[in-house]
Amino acid sequence: MDFRTTTLRELHEKLVSGEVTPGDLLDHSKSVIEDRNPTVNAFIEVFDGQDTNIDPKKGTLAGIPMAVKDNILFKGKKVSGASKMLENYVASYDAKVAELLAKEGALLMGRTNMDEFAMGTSTESSYYGVTRNPLDETRVPGGSSGGPAAAVAAGMVAYTLGSDTGGSIRQPAACCGVVGLKPSYGSVSRRGLFAMSSSLDVIGPITNSVEDAELVFNAINEYDELDNTSVLPEVRVRYQEKNTNGKVIGVPRAFLRLEGIHPEVLANFESSIKKMEDLGYTIVDIDLPTIEHALAVYYIIQPAEASSNLARYDGIRYGLSVPGDDLLDGYLKTKTEGFGREVQRRIMLGTYVLSSGYHDEYYYKARALRAKITEEVHQAFDQVDIIATPTAPNTAFKLGEKQDPLSLYLEDLFTVPANLTGNPAISIPSGKDENGMPFGMHFTAPMFCENKLFEISKDFERAILN
């Protein structure tokens, strides 16, 4: 049994036929975790006492081992956001996705490592130490969902759930050679996910195949009346009915000419697009004039929202509390000791762009430009089915290689637009570089058109495998 080469549907069929039991899969998962996790460090905590008395007919995911990023709540389990600030916090309720997975009979193995409070692109900022890429342990697994991606790539579990604010599912999926899906904003409930940037955060799956991503998405894709960002089913249908184009892929060529994109990445992208053309797809160039500013817009809006959301961690209500000489000193000591450098950096940046005298100059302009980028992307889907780019400008780099924060931020170049616009997007492995590290192909679809995204992605996956 190998989770990396056995699909979720195949595992389900083996369970239903009695060829394997949930207990067998649990033992296999624990064995691989024990073997690989000491060096990869994908798991922060492996849970004990799982109930393997699961009827496989309960759901397609029933009895199949999986794991979650350390910012999704499961009642009675620790959840910390990979931060010292919440090191011993125990969830008091289930996230909506936890409820849905329980209904499916999923077998939760534990919580996986991440960049602290999901702020990073390499999983080097975790309070629990760096996660290593299981394909080459001298390299990063990407981030911030580096732990979930590494766990799948190492065969520790069959699939994981991560969160994606600016590429945090798709970029590590590309680095680790697996599939990562960011659903449409409003399709998967955010209730029970640590709020980092509330207008950008989305929960999604990391899997070994597009079909597996589709199965997991279908299990967690449900309207939640307790989440005010969850979109009503009838509204989703109206978006889907609007998009009836043929097999047309749009490529924003000007976007691909920006500095910092590795030539190997571009060469792989062109050869991958050619394979889609060979399958009968039409490739057209599209113009998205303001998308080149998406990264700058993101790194104003995301820190602004994060600084607001993380203000609650003050050492008084819950979390780490470091006594001070007075109230202000207590705040300073708690936040200095509780937050790592990257989180502190983004809080300060966000507070600055929201401050009096600067919010008009930065924050409101970024919001206006975000609306313009969204308008351009949505209009592009009047002409094309899918927008294609590489997932990241580089493949997985060496641990410690990128010490400058700006060089790390540039890894989000191709993924942040989908978070700003809300569109569903996916990363699919598309070959390997000269060092054997994976490339990723990135597809973006119209709002709530995940079915179209899966259909085209499966075609691409078959073309690459053949």
C-alpha positions as CSV (number, residue, x, y, z in Angstrom):
1,M,0.0,0.0,0.0
2,D,1.3,3.4,-1.0
3,F,-0.9,6.5,-0.5
4,R,1.2,8.3,-3.2
5,T,0.1,6.0,-5.9
6,T,-3.3,4.8,-4.7
7,T,-6.2,7.1,-5.4
8,L,-8.9,7.8,-2.8
9,R,-11.4,6.0,-4.9
10,E,-9.2,2.9,-5.0
11,L,-8.7,3.0,-1.3
12,H,-12.4,3.3,-0.8
13,E,-13.0,0.3,-3.0
14,K,-10.4,-1.8,-1.1
15,L,-12.1,-0.8,2.1
16,V,-15.6,-1.7,0.9
17,S,-14.4,-5.1,-0.5
18,G,-12.7,-5.9,2.7
19,E,-9.3,-6.2,1.1
20,V,-8.0,-3.7,3.7
21,T,-9.5,-2.3,6.9
22,P,-9.4,1.2,8.4
23,G,-7.0,-0.3,11.0
24,D,-4.7,-1.5,8.3
25,L,-4.6,2.0,6.8
26,L,-4.1,3.6,10.2
27,D,-1.1,1.3,10.9
28,H,0.4,2.0,7.5
29,S,0.1,5.8,8.0
30,K,1.6,5.6,11.5
31,S,4.5,3.5,10.1
32,V,5.3,6.0,7.4
33,I,5.0,8.9,9.8
34,E,7.4,7.2,12.3
35,D,9.9,6.6,9.4
36,R,9.8,10.0,7.7
37,N,8.6,12.6,10.2
38,P,11.7,12.8,12.4
39,T,13.6,14.5,9.5
40,V,10.7,15.9,7.4
41,N,8.9,17.4,10.4
42,A,5.5,17.5,8.6
43,F,3.5,16.7,11.7
44,I,3.5,18.8,14.9
45,E,1.3,16.2,16.7
46,V,0.1,12.7,15.8
47,F,-3.1,11.9,17.5
48,D,-3.8,8.7,19.4
49,G,-6.9,6.7,20.0
50,Q,-8.5,6.9,16.6
51,D,-11.7,4.9,16.3
52,T,-11.2,2.5,13.4
53,N,-14.7,1.0,13.7
54,I,-15.8,2.9,10.6
55,D,-18.3,1.6,8.0
56,P,-16.5,2.2,4.7
57,K,-19.9,2.7,3.1
58,K,-20.4,5.8,5.2
59,G,-18.7,8.0,2.5
60,T,-15.9,7.9,-0.1
61,L,-13.4,9.2,2.5
62,A,-14.5,6.9,5.3
63,G,-11.6,5.2,7.1
64,I,-8.9,6.9,5.0
65,P,-6.1,8.6,7.0
66,M,-5.8,12.4,6.5
67,A,-4.4,15.4,8.4
68,V,-5.0,19.1,8.8
69,K,-3.0,22.2,8.9
70,D,-2.4,23.5,12.5
71,N,-4.9,26.4,12.1
72,I,-8.2,24.3,11.6
73,L,-10.2,23.6,14.8
74,F,-11.1,20.1,15.9
75,K,-12.9,20.1,19.3
76,G,-10.7,18.9,22.2
77,K,-7.5,18.9,20.1
78,K,-4.6,21.4,20.4
79,V,-4.4,24.0,17.6
80,S,-1.7,26.6,17.6
81,G,-1.2,28.2,14.2
82,A,2.5,27.0,14.7
83,S,2.9,29.8,17.1
84,K,4.2,30.0,20.7
85,M,1.4,32.5,21.3
86,L,-1.2,29.6,21.2
87,E,1.1,26.7,22.1
88,N,-1.3,25.0,24.5
89,Y,-4.6,26.2,23.1
90,V,-7.3,23.5,22.9
91,A,-10.1,24.0,20.4
92,S,-13.5,24.5,22.1
93,Y,-15.6,23.7,19.0
94,D,-15.3,22.0,15.6
95,A,-14.6,23.9,12.4
96,K,-17.4,23.4,9.8
97,V,-15.0,21.3,7.7
98,A,-14.3,19.1,10.7
99,E,-18.0,18.5,11.0
100,L,-18.2,17.5,7.4
101,L,-15.2,15.2,7.6
102,A,-16.7,13.5,10.6
103,K,-19.9,12.9,8.7
104,E,-17.7,11.3,5.9
105,G,-16.0,9.1,8.4
106,A,-12.5,10.5,7.7
107,L,-9.6,9.2,9.9
108,L,-7.7,12.2,11.4
109,M,-4.1,11.4,12.0
110,G,-3.0,14.7,13.5
111,R,-2.0,18.3,12.8
112,T,0.7,19.4,10.5
113,N,3.3,22.1,10.5
114,M,3.0,25.5,8.8
115,D,4.5,29.0,8.7
116,E,3.5,30.8,11.9
117,F,-0.1,32.0,11.6
118,A,0.1,31.1,7.8
119,M,2.5,34.0,7.1
120,G,5.2,32.6,4.8
121,T,6.1,30.7,1.7
122,S,8.7,28.2,3.0
123,T,7.5,26.8,6.3
124,E,10.7,28.1,7.9
125,S,9.0,30.4,10.4
126,S,7.2,27.8,12.5
127,Y,7.7,27.8,16.3
128,Y,8.0,24.0,15.9
129,G,11.0,24.1,13.5
130,V,11.3,24.0,9.8
131,T,9.6,21.4,7.6
132,R,11.7,19.8,4.9
133,N,10.7,18.8,1.4
134,P,10.4,15.0,1.4
135,L,11.7,14.9,-2.2
136,D,15.0,16.6,-1.1
137,E,15.4,17.3,2.6
138,T,17.8,20.1,1.9
139,R,15.0,22.1,0.3
140,V,11.9,23.9,1.5
141,P,8.4,22.4,1.0
142,G,6.9,25.7,0.2
143,G,4.4,27.5,2.5
144,S,2.5,28.3,4.4
145,S,0.9,24.8,4.1
146,G,4.3,23.1,3.9
147,G,3.4,20.5,6.5
148,P,0.2,19.4,4.8
149,A,2.0,19.3,1.4
150,A,5.0,17.4,2.7
151,A,2.8,14.9,4.5
152,V,1.0,14.0,1.3
153,A,4.3,14.0,-0.8
154,A,5.9,11.6,1.7
155,G,3.0,9.2,1.7
156,M,2.2,9.8,5.4
157,V,-1.5,10.3,4.7
158,A,-3.7,10.1,1.6
159,Y,-4.7,13.8,1.7
160,T,-4.7,16.9,3.9
161,L,-6.5,20.2,4.3
162,G,-4.6,23.4,4.2
163,S,-5.5,27.1,4.0
164,D,-4.7,29.5,1.2
165,T,-4.5,33.2,1.6
166,G,-2.1,34.1,-1.2
167,G,-1.0,30.7,-2.5
168,S,-0.4,28.8,0.7
169,I,-2.0,25.6,-0.7
170,R,-0.9,25.8,-4.3
171,Q,2.7,27.0,-3.9
172,P,3.8,24.2,-1.5
173,A,1.8,21.7,-3.6
174,A,4.0,22.8,-6.6
175,C,7.2,22.5,-4.5
176,C,6.3,19.0,-3.3
177,G,5.0,17.7,-6.6
178,V,1.3,17.2,-5.5
179,V,-2.0,18.8,-6.3
180,G,-3.3,21.8,-4.4
181,L,-6.7,23.4,-4.8
182,K,-7.8,26.8,-3.7
183,P,-11.7,26.8,-4.0
184,S,-13.8,29.8,-4.8
185,Y,-14.0,32.3,-1.9
186,G,-17.3,31.5,-0.2
187,S,-17.6,27.9,-1.3
188,V,-15.9,26.3,1.7
189,S,-16.8,27.5,5.2
190,R,-14.1,29.5,7.0
191,R,-15.8,28.9,10.4
192,G,-13.2,27.3,12.7
193,L,-10.2,28.5,10.6
194,F,-7.8,30.9,12.3
195,A,-8.5,34.3,10.8
196,M,-5.3,35.7,9.2
197,S,-6.7,37.8,6.3
198,S,-10.5,37.4,6.4
199,S,-11.2,38.6,2.8
200,L,-8.6,36.2,1.4
201,D,-8.5,33.0,3.5
202,V,-9.9,29.8,2.0
203,I,-9.7,26.1,3.1
204,G,-8.8,23.5,0.5
205,P,-7.3,20.1,-0.1
206,I,-3.8,18.9,-1.0
207,T,-3.9,15.5,-2.7
208,N,-2.0,13.2,-5.1
209,S,-4.3,13.7,-8.0
210,V,-6.9,16.0,-9.5
211,E,-9.7,13.4,-9.0
212,D,-8.7,13.1,-5.3
213,A,-8.9,16.9,-4.9
214,E,-12.4,16.9,-6.5
215,L,-13.6,14.2,-4.0
216,V,-12.3,16.1,-1.0
217,F,-13.7,19.4,-2.3
218,N,-17.1,17.8,-2.8
219,A,-17.1,16.6,0.8
220,I,-16.4,20.1,2.2
221,N,-18.2,22.2,-0.3
222,E,-21.3,23.1,1.6
223,Y,-23.1,26.3,2.5
224,D,-22.7,27.4,6.1
225,E,-25.3,29.7,7.6
226,L,-23.0,30.5,10.5
227,D,-20.3,31.9,8.2
228,N,-21.3,35.2,6.7
229,T,-18.8,34.8,3.9
230,S,-20.4,31.6,2.7
231,V,-22.2,32.0,-0.6
232,L,-25.7,30.7,-1.1
233,P,-26.1,27.8,-3.5
234,E,-28.5,29.7,-5.8
235,V,-25.9,32.5,-6.2
236,R,-23.2,30.0,-7.1
237,V,-25.5,28.5,-9.8
238,R,-25.9,31.9,-11.4
239,Y,-22.1,32.2,-11.8
240,Q,-21.9,28.7,-13.2
241,E,-24.7,29.3,-15.8
242,K,-22.9,32.3,-17.1
243,N,-19.8,30.4,-18.1
244,T,-20.4,28.2,-21.1
245,N,-17.2,28.7,-23.2
246,G,-15.4,26.0,-25.2
247,K,-11.9,24.6,-24.7
248,V,-10.1,27.9,-24.6
249,I,-7.1,28.7,-22.3
250,G,-5.9,32.3,-21.8
251,V,-2.3,33.1,-21.1
252,P,-1.4,36.6,-19.8
253,R,1.9,36.9,-21.7
254,A,2.9,40.3,-20.2
255,F,2.6,38.8,-16.7
256,L,5.1,36.1,-17.7
257,R,7.6,38.7,-18.7
258,L,8.1,40.2,-15.2
259,E,11.5,39.9,-13.6
260,G,12.4,37.1,-11.2
261,I,10.9,34.2,-13.1
262,H,13.4,31.3,-13.7
263,P,13.9,30.4,-17.4
264,E,13.4,26.7,-16.6
265,V,9.9,27.6,-15.2
266,L,9.0,29.4,-18.4
267,A,10.3,26.7,-20.6
268,N,8.3,24.1,-18.7
269,F,5.2,26.3,-18.9
270,E,5.4,26.6,-22.7
271,S,5.9,22.9,-23.2
272,S,3.0,22.2,-20.9
273,I,0.7,24.6,-22.7
274,K,1.7,22.9,-26.0
275,K,0.5,19.6,-24.6
276,M,-2.9,21.2,-24.0
277,E,-2.9,22.5,-27.6
278,D,-2.2,19.0,-28.8
279,L,-5.3,17.8,-26.9
280,G,-7.5,20.2,-28.9
281,Y,-7.5,23.3,-26.6
282,T,-7.2,26.7,-28.1
283,I,-4.4,28.9,-26.6
284,V,-5.0,32.6,-26.7
285,D,-3.1,35.6,-25.3
286,I,-5.1,37.8,-22.9
287,D,-4.4,41.2,-21.6
288,L,-4.7,41.8,-17.8
289,P,-3.1,45.3,-17.5
290,T,-3.2,45.7,-13.7
291,I,-2.4,42.1,-12.7
292,E,1.3,42.9,-12.4
293,H,0.4,45.0,-9.4
294,A,-1.4,42.1,-7.6
295,L,1.6,41.2,-5.4
296,A,1.9,44.8,-4.1
297,V,-1.8,45.0,-3.5
298,Y,-1.8,41.7,-1.6
299,Y,1.1,42.8,0.6
300,I,-0.9,45.8,1.7
301,I,-4.3,44.2,2.2
302,Q,-3.1,41.0,3.8
303,P,-0.9,42.6,6.6
304,A,-3.6,45.2,7.2
305,E,-6.2,42.5,7.9
306,A,-3.8,40.3,9.8
307,S,-2.8,43.2,12.1
308,S,-6.5,43.6,12.9
309,N,-7.2,39.9,13.4
310,L,-4.1,39.2,15.5
311,A,-4.8,42.1,17.9
312,R,-6.9,39.7,20.0
313,Y,-3.7,37.9,21.1
314,D,-2.9,40.3,23.9
315,G,-2.0,38.0,26.8
316,I,-5.2,38.7,28.7
317,R,-8.1,36.8,27.2
318,Y,-6.2,33.6,26.1
319,G,-2.9,32.4,24.8
320,L,0.5,33.2,26.1
321,S,0.7,35.8,28.9
322,V,4.0,37.4,29.9
323,P,3.7,39.6,33.0
324,G,5.0,43.2,32.7
325,D,5.5,46.2,35.0
326,D,2.2,47.6,33.8
327,L,-0.5,46.9,31.2
328,L,1.5,48.3,28.2
329,D,4.7,46.5,29.3
330,G,2.7,43.2,29.5
331,Y,1.3,43.7,26.0
332,L,4.8,44.4,24.6
333,K,6.5,41.4,26.4
334,T,3.7,39.0,25.4
335,K,3.6,39.9,21.8
336,T,7.4,40.1,21.5
337,E,7.9,36.6,23.0
338,G,4.7,35.1,21.5
339,F,5.1,36.1,17.9
340,G,8.0,35.3,15.6
341,R,9.8,37.8,13.4
342,E,7.7,37.4,10.3
343,V,4.4,37.8,12.1
344,Q,5.8,40.9,13.9
345,R,6.9,42.3,10.6
346,R,3.5,41.9,9.0
347,I,1.7,43.2,12.0
348,M,3.8,46.4,12.0
349,L,3.4,46.8,8.2
350,G,-0.4,46.3,8.5
351,T,-0.7,48.7,11.4
352,Y,1.3,51.3,9.4
353,V,-0.9,51.1,6.3
354,L,-4.0,51.5,8.4
355,S,-2.7,54.3,10.5
356,S,-4.0,57.9,10.4
357,G,-2.4,59.7,7.5
358,Y,-1.5,56.6,5.6
359,H,-4.7,54.6,5.1
360,D,-5.8,56.8,2.2
361,E,-2.4,56.6,0.6
362,Y,-2.0,52.8,0.9
363,Y,-4.9,50.8,2.1
364,Y,-7.7,52.5,0.2
365,K,-5.7,52.6,-3.0
366,A,-4.9,48.9,-2.7
367,R,-8.6,48.1,-2.2
368,A,-9.4,50.1,-5.3
369,L,-6.7,48.4,-7.4
370,R,-7.9,45.0,-6.1
371,A,-11.4,45.8,-7.5
372,K,-9.8,46.7,-10.8
373,I,-7.8,43.5,-11.0
374,T,-11.0,41.5,-10.1
375,E,-13.0,43.3,-12.8
376,E,-10.3,42.5,-15.4
377,V,-10.0,38.8,-14.5
378,H,-13.7,38.3,-14.4
379,Q,-14.1,40.0,-17.8
380,A,-11.4,37.7,-19.2
381,F,-13.6,34.8,-18.6
382,D,-16.1,36.1,-21.2
383,Q,-13.4,35.0,-23.7
384,V,-11.7,32.0,-22.1
385,D,-12.4,29.0,-19.9
386,I,-9.2,29.0,-17.9
387,I,-6.3,31.3,-17.2
388,A,-2.9,29.5,-17.1
389,T,0.4,30.5,-15.6
390,P,3.2,28.7,-13.7
391,T,2.3,28.2,-10.1
392,A,5.5,29.8,-8.8
393,P,8.5,31.7,-10.4
394,N,10.9,29.1,-9.0
395,T,11.0,25.5,-7.9
396,A,11.7,24.5,-4.3
397,F,14.8,26.3,-3.1
398,K,17.4,25.4,-0.4
399,L,16.6,25.8,3.2
400,G,17.9,29.2,4.4
401,E,18.6,30.4,0.9
402,K,16.1,33.2,0.9
403,Q,16.7,35.4,3.9
404,D,15.4,38.6,2.4
405,P,11.6,38.9,3.1
406,L,11.0,40.4,-0.4
407,S,12.6,37.4,-2.2
408,L,10.2,35.2,-0.3
409,Y,7.2,37.4,-1.0
410,L,8.0,37.1,-4.8
411,E,7.3,33.4,-4.6
412,D,3.6,34.4,-4.4
413,L,3.7,36.2,-7.7
414,F,1.4,33.9,-9.7
415,T,-0.9,32.7,-6.9
416,V,-2.1,35.9,-5.2
417,P,-4.3,37.1,-8.0
418,A,-6.8,34.3,-7.4
419,N,-7.1,35.2,-3.7
420,L,-7.6,38.9,-4.5
421,T,-10.4,38.1,-7.1
422,G,-11.9,35.1,-5.2
423,N,-11.6,32.7,-8.2
424,P,-10.9,29.0,-7.8
425,A,-7.4,27.9,-8.8
426,I,-5.4,24.7,-8.8
427,S,-1.7,23.6,-9.0
428,I,-0.8,20.4,-10.8
429,P,2.6,18.9,-11.2
430,S,4.0,19.5,-14.7
431,G,7.5,17.9,-14.8
432,K,10.8,18.4,-13.0
433,D,13.8,20.7,-13.2
434,E,17.4,19.7,-13.6
435,N,17.6,19.1,-9.9
436,G,14.6,16.8,-9.9
437,M,12.4,19.3,-8.2
438,P,8.8,19.6,-9.5
439,F,7.2,22.4,-11.5
440,G,3.6,23.4,-11.1
441,M,1.0,24.4,-13.7
442,H,-1.5,26.9,-12.3
443,F,-5.1,27.1,-13.7
444,T,-7.6,29.7,-12.6
445,A,-11.4,29.3,-13.4
446,P,-14.5,31.5,-13.2
447,M,-16.1,31.9,-9.8
448,F,-17.7,28.7,-8.5
449,C,-16.7,26.8,-11.7
450,E,-14.7,24.2,-9.8
451,N,-16.2,21.5,-12.1
452,K,-14.8,23.2,-15.1
453,L,-11.4,23.5,-13.3
454,F,-11.4,19.8,-12.5
455,E,-12.4,18.8,-16.1
456,I,-9.6,20.7,-17.7
457,S,-7.1,19.8,-15.0
458,K,-7.7,16.1,-15.5
459,D,-7.0,16.5,-19.2
460,F,-3.8,18.2,-18.3
461,E,-2.8,15.6,-15.8
462,R,-3.4,12.8,-18.3
463,A,-1.3,14.7,-20.9
464,I,1.6,15.1,-18.5
465,L,1.5,11.4,-17.3
466,N,1.4,10.2,-20.9
